[in-house]
Amino acid sequence: MSDVDLFEAETAVLTRATQVVASGADEPEQYRQALEELVKSYGRLMRESRRLIARSDRTERELNQLNSKLQQLTDELDYKARHDNLTGALNRGAIFERAHHFLKKTSLSLVVLDIDFFKRINDEFGHPTGDAVIRELVNRLRNTLNGEGEIGRVGGEEFTILLPGVSLDAAVVIAEEIRLAIVQEVFPCLPSRPVTSSFGISWSDVGADFEDAYARADAALYKAKHGGRNRVERDA
């Protein structure tokens, strides 16, 4: 029954009952019949009202569930758009965006690093082992940083660490701690050989150009690679 039909029926019953009352009829049976019609009609009205309310509540719950699912999917898509699938670190675009953001508000120490001889690892042990090495390295970065700064994967075995408000000297100390955390303990996924990394660091004051900061850190990394690898070099 539609909502319109429902209210039309109740209106007709109410009209008939009103007519009986207005007629001044003496027969009690007429009043009894009118009241019975009212009882039946409003009983039906209550049932239909409960049904409509229940359907409305169910629809609202379903809409809330759909909205919650859509929000979850949106959050997942946003996360995937900004993070590296293999490691969960920020991807290249996201880490560069964060660097630009930091430099608008504060000074920034920028650390770039890569895994020494990573191609040999892939060639000798296979890409699954190479992937495991990358994941383990990022875990060691996180453990050493202990929530300080932000980590991004900018290439296959290349990473960037942002240290906002950290001086160049302090960044060098942090990078050295990371280097030792990588080299001093064998990677479980590659027990037959040590894994090492090389580091380049630059420091920029607030408002500086990120591309220049990255170029200087990359030049320091180049110096570390050609100075023997497994070492930290700072921008001069």
Secondary structure, DSSP 8 states (H G I E B T S, - for coil): --HHHHHHHHHHHHHHHHHHHHHT---HHHHHHHHHHHHHHHHHHHHHHHHHHHHHHHHHHHHHHHHHHHHHHHHHHHHHHHB-TTT-SB-HHHHHHHHHHHHTTS-EEEEEEEETTHHHHHHHH-HHHHHHHHHHHHHHHHHHHTT-SEEEE-SSSEEEEEEET--HHHHHHHHHHHHHHHHSS--TT-TTS---EEEEEEEE-TT--HHHHHHHHHHHHHHHHHTTSS-EEE--
